[in-house]
Amino acid sequence: MKIFYICEGEIVSDVKENYPSIEALRAFLLVAETKTVKEAAGKLGLTPSAVSQSLFRLEKDLGTELFQRDVRPLRLNASGRALVPEARAIVAAARALKHRMTADPSTLTLRIGLGETVSATVAPWMLAALWSRVGRLETVSGFTQPLVTALREDKVDVVVTPEGLLNEDRWARERLYEEDFLLVTGKDVPFPKTAEALRKLARTRPVVDYGEGSSDEIAMDRVLRSMNAEPLRRVAVSSSHALVGLIAETGGWSVLSVTNLWCGRTFLEGVRFGPLPEGRRLLRTMWATGDALCASDAVRLTGEAAREAFAKRFLLELERTSKELVRYVRVG
């Protein structure tokens, strides 16, 4: 039973309620990620002893242990695994509350994940615009799937990636630009105008594609399935520059978005490109996405900077490279 007292106009309880602190939850998440107290302490700027005490207090406040301490490296138990998403949400909400209360973008720390193609196209102009509007800017680049995972785990605030992987209601999204996928072949390869010609191409020439984790690999699979094409051989690479160069040097073929093709512009004279056969179209829309509760302002700022960079800077570079390619992109 709780007993309450009236003391000089205030209600005071004789039962002390202990709640987890934000700092303790941050320490817990870092230990869960690194699996060592020492490494987590280094990232927090604390001593291992301080982190251990923080975890002890957290377990005491929650009334349950969170780790299997008889194994190394540290491993979460069932309670610890259940706490991870809850802790991430609380820490993210606390960070967002601070940003909303200050209402000043210049105090914002923005952690942004950029797809490989974005990094090689609009990123320098986009980041330069963001740099003057936020307090601190941290970036990471890579394939789409790892970036989406990083966003779900609160390791980044915003990702700039294609559509299709972040459609739940929890996400705030800003549409950036849209582009067509084009069929790209070696310069001396007959360009297929029909589905049957593409199937023949697939049986005689290697497909040059992106590695696992890329959204463009999914697009390629979609094209192959829709045309019932069985490729003779698939060669996977990790960059657009290498991909276009390999098509030019080997006489292979691929299906690439306009921005991906531009990334390999050094080899553009060695390839042919055009629409998919028989009027087929495959589009890619790029989005800035972040948590609607915690990062809506960051998503808005990123979207504004990305659209401006694409429209005012990148399209000029694209037109200098090929006036034909500009036909296949649209901003916003």
Secondary structure in CASP SS format (residue, H / E / C, confidence):
PFRMAT SS
TARGET T0000
AUTHOR 0000-0000-0000
METHOD secondary structure of the structure
MODEL  1
M C 1.00
K C 1.00
I C 1.00
F E 1.00
Y E 1.00
I E 1.00
C E 1.00
E C 1.00
G C 1.00
E E 1.00
I E 1.00
V E 1.00
S E 1.00
D C 1.00
V C 1.00
K C 1.00
E C 1.00
N C 1.00
Y C 1.00
P C 1.00
S C 1.00
I H 1.00
E H 1.00
A H 1.00
L H 1.00
R H 1.00
A H 1.00
F H 1.00
L H 1.00
L H 1.00
V H 1.00
A H 1.00
E H 1.00
T H 1.00
K C 1.00
T C 1.00
V H 1.00
K H 1.00
E H 1.00
A H 1.00
A H 1.00
G H 1.00
K H 1.00
L H 1.00
G C 1.00
L C 1.00
T C 1.00
P H 1.00
S H 1.00
A H 1.00
V H 1.00
S H 1.00
Q H 1.00
S H 1.00
L H 1.00
F H 1.00
R H 1.00
L H 1.00
E H 1.00
K H 1.00
D H 1.00
L H 1.00
G C 1.00
T C 1.00
E C 1.00
L C 1.00
F E 1.00
Q E 1.00
R C 1.00
D C 1.00
V C 1.00
R C 1.00
P C 1.00
L C 1.00
R E 1.00
L E 1.00
N C 1.00
A H 1.00
S H 1.00
G H 1.00
R H 1.00
A H 1.00
L H 1.00
V H 1.00
P H 1.00
E H 1.00
A H 1.00
R H 1.00
A H 1.00
I H 1.00
V H 1.00
A H 1.00
A H 1.00
A H 1.00
R H 1.00
A H 1.00
L H 1.00
K H 1.00
H H 1.00
R H 1.00
M H 1.00
T H 1.00
A C 1.00
D C 1.00
P H 1.00
S H 1.00
T H 1.00
L C 1.00
T E 1.00
L E 1.00
R E 1.00
I E 1.00
G E 1.00
L E 1.00
G E 1.00
E H 1.00
T H 1.00
V H 1.00
S H 1.00
A C 1.00
T C 1.00
V C 1.00
A H 1.00
P H 1.00
W H 1.00
M H 1.00
L H 1.00
A H 1.00
A H 1.00
L H 1.00
W H 1.00
S C 1.00
R C 1.00
V C 1.00
G C 1.00
R E 1.00
L E 1.00
E E 1.00
T E 1.00
V E 1.00
S E 1.00
G E 1.00
F C 1.00
T H 1.00
Q H 1.00
P H 1.00
L H 1.00
V H 1.00
T H 1.00
A H 1.00
L H 1.00
R H 1.00
E C 1.00
D C 1.00
K C 1.00
V C 1.00
D C 1.00
V E 1.00
V E 1.00
V E 1.00
T E 1.00
P E 1.00
E C 1.00
G C 1.00
L C 1.00
L C 1.00
N C 1.00
E C 1.00
D C 1.00
R C 1.00
W E 1.00
A E 1.00
R E 1.00
E E 1.00
R E 1.00
L E 1.00
Y E 1.00
E E 1.00
E E 1.00
D E 1.00
F E 1.00
L E 1.00
L E 1.00
V E 1.00
T E 1.00
G E 1.00
K C 1.00
D C 1.00
V C 1.00
P C 1.00
F C 1.00
P C 1.00
K C 1.00
T C 1.00
A H 1.00
E H 1.00
A H 1.00
L H 1.00
R H 1.00
K H 1.00
L H 1.00
A H 1.00
R H 1.00
T H 1.00
R C 1.00
P C 1.00
V E 1.00
V E 1.00
D E 1.00
Y E 1.00
G C 1.00
E C 1.00
G C 1.00
S C 1.00
S H 1.00
D H 1.00
E H 1.00
I H 1.00
A H 1.00
M H 1.00
D H 1.00
R H 1.00
V H 1.00
L H 1.00
R H 1.00
S H 1.00
M C 1.00
N C 1.00
A C 1.00
E C 1.00
P C 1.00
L C 1.00
R C 1.00
R E 1.00
V E 1.00
A E 1.00
V E 1.00
S C 1.00
S C 1.00
S H 1.00
H H 1.00
A H 1.00
L H 1.00
V H 1.00
G H 1.00
L H 1.00
I H 1.00
A H 1.00
E H 1.00
T H 1.00
G C 1.00
G C 1.00
W E 1.00
S E 1.00
V E 1.00
L E 1.00
S E 1.00
V H 1.00
T H 1.00
N H 1.00
L H 1.00
W H 1.00
C H 1.00
G C 1.00
R H 1.00
T H 1.00
F H 1.00
L H 1.00
E H 1.00
G H 1.00
V E 1.00
R E 1.00
F E 1.00
G E 1.00
P C 1.00
L C 1.00
P H 1.00
E H 1.00
G H 1.00
R C 1.00
R C 1.00
L C 1.00
L E 1.00
R E 1.00
T E 1.00
M E 1.00
W E 1.00
A E 1.00
T E 1.00
G E 1.00
D E 1.00
A C 1.00
L C 1.00
C C 1.00
A C 1.00
S H 1.00
D H 1.00
A H 1.00
V H 1.00
R H 1.00
L H 1.00
T H 1.00
G H 1.00
E H 1.00
A H 1.00
A H 1.00
R H 1.00
E H 1.00
A H 1.00
F H 1.00
A H 1.00
K H 1.00
R H 1.00
F H 1.00
L H 1.00
L H 1.00
E H 1.00
L H 1.00
E H 1.00
R H 1.00
T H 1.00
S C 1.00
K H 1.00
E H 1.00
L H 1.00
V H 1.00
R C 1.00
Y C 1.00
V E 1.00
R E 1.00
V E 1.00
G C 1.00
END
